[in-house]
Amino acid sequence: MDLSKYLHQLASRTVTMGNVIFKEDQEGDGNMYFVIEGEVSIFITNKNTQLKVNTITPGKFFGELALLKNIPRTASAIVTSPTAKIARLDKSIFMQLAKSDPEFLFDLLKIVLDRLIIAELNVKKLTNAQEG
């Protein structure tokens, strides 16, 4: 599943290390993002400590919940490489891509479901560790 073939249709910008793309609990803005170059790490806050839960590398995306559900951000996204080139996908472009290329939508759905499965497995591991 390579969604990077769609990136040429998106406007991109280069940001530097430490730049916060969005913060946990920030109101959703209806956008998701793709990393074209560099890395963006995803952090959650637990008891006033930031925990890195994922690192997004070129060709991968993040922030899809705000696009699909328009809910507050569930994590923070911070540039962790010296620079990163990111592209923003808003709902109107998303809908255009979905209509013109249903394979895009199918590939995106598979990736989101993979992430959900991993999250569920992690919750089970944590629950079993607490019970054991």
C-alpha positions in Angstrom: 0.0 0.0 0.0 1.9 3.0 -1.3 -0.1 6.2 -0.9 3.0 8.3 -1.8 1.9 8.3 -5.5 -0.8 10.9 -4.5 1.6 13.3 -2.8 2.3 15.3 -6.0 -1.3 16.6 -5.7 -0.8 18.2 -2.4 0.9 21.5 -1.4 3.8 20.9 0.9 6.0 22.9 3.3 9.3 22.3 5.0 9.5 22.6 8.8 12.4 22.4 11.3 13.1 20.1 14.3 10.8 20.8 17.2 8.0 22.3 15.1 4.7 21.2 16.5 2.3 20.3 13.7 -0.6 19.9 16.2 -1.0 19.4 19.9 -2.9 16.7 21.8 -6.4 17.8 22.6 -6.2 20.6 20.1 -9.5 21.1 18.2 -9.4 19.0 15.0 -8.9 21.1 11.9 -10.2 18.5 9.4 -6.7 17.9 8.0 -4.3 14.9 7.8 -0.7 15.1 6.9 1.8 13.1 4.8 5.6 13.1 5.5 7.5 13.5 2.2 11.0 13.9 3.8 12.3 13.7 7.3 10.4 12.4 10.4 7.5 13.4 12.5 7.0 11.7 15.9 3.7 11.2 17.6 3.5 11.7 21.3 0.8 11.2 23.9 0.8 12.7 27.4 0.5 10.3 30.4 0.8 11.8 33.9 2.5 14.9 32.6 5.1 12.9 30.6 5.3 12.9 26.8 5.5 9.3 25.5 6.6 8.7 21.9 4.1 6.2 20.4 5.1 6.3 16.7 7.5 7.8 14.2 6.1 8.7 10.8 8.6 8.4 7.9 8.5 9.4 4.3 5.4 8.2 2.4 3.4 7.6 5.6 0.6 9.8 7.1 -0.7 10.9 10.4 -3.6 12.9 11.8 -6.3 11.0 9.9 -8.8 11.0 12.8 -9.2 14.8 12.5 -10.0 14.4 8.8 -12.4 11.5 9.1 -14.1 12.3 12.4 -13.3 16.0 13.1 -12.5 15.2 16.7 -9.9 16.8 19.0 -6.4 15.6 18.3 -5.6 12.4 20.3 -1.8 13.0 20.2 0.8 15.6 19.4 2.8 15.6 16.2 6.3 17.1 16.4 9.1 17.2 13.8 12.0 15.1 15.2 14.4 15.2 12.2 16.5 18.3 11.4 13.9 19.2 8.8 10.8 17.6 7.4 8.7 18.2 4.3 5.0 17.6 5.0 1.9 17.8 2.9 -1.6 18.6 4.2 -4.6 16.8 2.9 -7.9 18.5 3.7 -11.4 17.1 3.3 -12.1 18.6 -0.2 -8.9 17.1 -1.7 -9.7 13.8 0.2 -13.1 13.7 -1.4 -11.7 14.4 -4.9 -9.2 11.6 -4.5 -11.8 9.2 -3.2 -14.1 9.9 -6.1 -11.5 9.9 -8.8 -9.5 6.9 -7.5 -11.3 4.5 -5.2 -8.1 2.6 -4.7 -6.8 5.5 -2.7 -9.7 5.2 -0.3 -9.3 1.4 -0.1 -5.5 1.7 0.6 -6.1 4.4 3.3 -8.8 2.3 4.9 -6.5 -0.8 5.1 -3.8 1.3 6.8 -6.2 2.8 9.3 -7.5 -0.6 10.1 -4.0 -2.0 10.6 -3.3 0.8 13.1 -6.5 0.0 14.9 -5.5 -3.7 15.2 -2.1 -2.7 16.5 -3.7 -0.4 19.1 -6.1 -3.1 20.2 -3.2 -5.6 20.6 -1.2 -3.0 22.6 -4.2 -2.4 25.0 -4.5 -6.2 25.5 -0.8 -6.4 26.3 -1.0 -3.6 28.8 -4.1 -5.1 30.4 -2.5 -8.5 30.7 0.7 -7.0 32.2 -1.4 -5.1 34.8 -3.3 -8.3 35.7 -0.2 -10.5 35.8 
